[in-house]
Amino acid sequence: MNAAGQLDATFAALADPTRRAILARLAAGEASVTELARPFAMSQPGISKHLKVLENAGLISSGREAQRRPRRLIAKPLGDASAWLEEFRRFWEQSFQRLDSLLEEMKAQEKTKARRRKKGKPR
């Protein structure tokens, strides 16, 4: 999968609150399907569908320990998504800094005008 396709798959997987909750749980450590299904009012096949989406997006991996198949978080795609979003955070930060500068300039001009008006008034 190319970088753009990976980013699309990551954001598509993150669009669902159940999948985000699963990822949050896996951030604390590996877990089985049963453990991942526990907090949800959902069948095990339903959870398995969510896990398949996460796995296809490259966000989790599946291991094998005897009968247990623990799932693990793969953080790299999340890091890539975060880096992509960082560009927009910088854009907005710069925009807000320019706005702050403009507002400060306008306040200073208003203070100057107010002082001039006050000086021009008869006592």
C-alpha angles and dihedrals in degrees: 000000000000122000094262092048091048091051091049091050092048094051092043090053091046092052091081119075093213091056091047089052091049090052091048090052092048090051085070092053143294120314140182124244089255091052091047092048095050099087094046131079089226137110120255090248088054091053089045090058090054090048090052091054090050092047093048088051089054093242097119138025131207123228133188126231110167104294093345121092105193120196121222132196118247104204102187097086089050089051090051091051090048091051090051091050090047090069089060093045089056090048092053093043091054091046091052091047090054090048091050090051092050092049092049090050091050091049091051091050091049092051090051091050091048091052091049091050091049092050092048094054119096116248 
